[in-house]
Amino acid sequence: MEKELLSLLLPEGMLDYFEVVSMRLKDKTYFIYLEEKNIHPQQFKGDKLTSKGFFDEVSIQDFPLRGKPCYLKIKRRKWLNEATGKNVSRDWKMVATGTRMTEEFALFLKRNSWIPSL
């Protein structure tokens, strides 16, 4: 039930890739904290990836809730590709062209510079 309620507040498809870790109301502003799930990116299927934490948190203003500003505080995950020794992350452009992301979510990410072009 909780996931269903959260899906009403967040861009469609967001909960496929992110977990809500906390929410709070501070100074008449809502903050929703999200972390990318430890689901290996499809483009590295078959590679051994080790989670190496997160990139710096980004703050994205979303639609107001109950007349109060709402910000999504998002942490994207990074992994170490054991074969190459390089850090990798999910290619959001690739996800956008796949079947698991709605157009609304893809446009949301594009607006916030996570996808260069669609």
N, C-alpha and C positions, 0 to 999 in steps of 0.2 A: 504494500500500500504506500509506503514511504517513497519508493522509487516512482510510482505513478504520480504522486503529488509533486515531486521534484521535476518530473518531466513536463508538468504544466508551466513551471517557472523558467526553465532553461531552454536555450535553442534546441530544436528537435535534433536528436542524434547525439547530443552532448554526453549523455550518460552511457553511450556505447564505449566511449573512450576515456571518460573522466569520472572520478569518484568525488562526491561532495564530502569534504573532511570536516567542515564546520560552516556555520552561518551565524551572523550576529548583526545586531542593530546598534550602531554607535553614532551619536550626534545626528540623529534623524536620517541616517543613511544605512541601507542594507549592504552587507558584504557577504558574498558567498565564495568560499574557498574551495577550489577544485585542484586535484592532482591527477595527472594522466595515469591510467592503469598500466600495470606491468604486462602488457600484451605486446609481444614482439611485432614490429612492423612487417607487413606482408612482403615488402621488397627484400627482406633479409631472411626469408624462410629458408631453413636448412643451415644457416650460419649460427654459430654459438655466440649468443649475446649475453653480456652480464650487465645488469642495471648499475648505473653509476650516478644515481640520484637525479637531480632536476636542474634545468636551466633556472635563471633568476625568475622570480614571479613577475607576471605582467598583470596589469589592472585594466579591465575593459568595462566601460560603462554600458549597461544593458538597459532594457525598458524599466521605467519606474514601477515600484510595487507599492500599492496603496498610497500613491501620491508622494512617495519618498524615493530619492535616487537609489539606484541599485548598481553595485559594481561586482563583477566576477573577477576574483583574484586567482589566476590560473598558473599552475606550474606544469610545464611540459617535461617529460621524462627524456633522459639520454641513456644510451647503452654503449658499452665497449664491445666492438666486434673483435672477438678473440683472434680471428684469422688475419685481420689487417692491422690490429692494434689501434684503430681509429674509433673515435666516438661517433655514433650515428643517432639519428632521431627519426621519428615518423615523417614521411613525405606527405604533407597534407594535400598537395595537389593530386598525388596518386590516390589518396583516400577519396577525394572529391569525385574522381571519375569512376570510382567503384560503386558498388551497390548498397553499401551500408551507411552512407551519409546522405542526408536529405539536401536538397538544393538550398534550403534555408540555412542549414548549418554550414555548408560550403561558402555561401555568401557572407555569413557571419565571420568566418575565418579569413576570407579574402579582405573584407572591410578592415580587419585588424592586422593586415600585412603578414599573415601566415601562409597565404597562397599567392604567389606572384601574379598569376593570371589563370583564368578558367576557359 
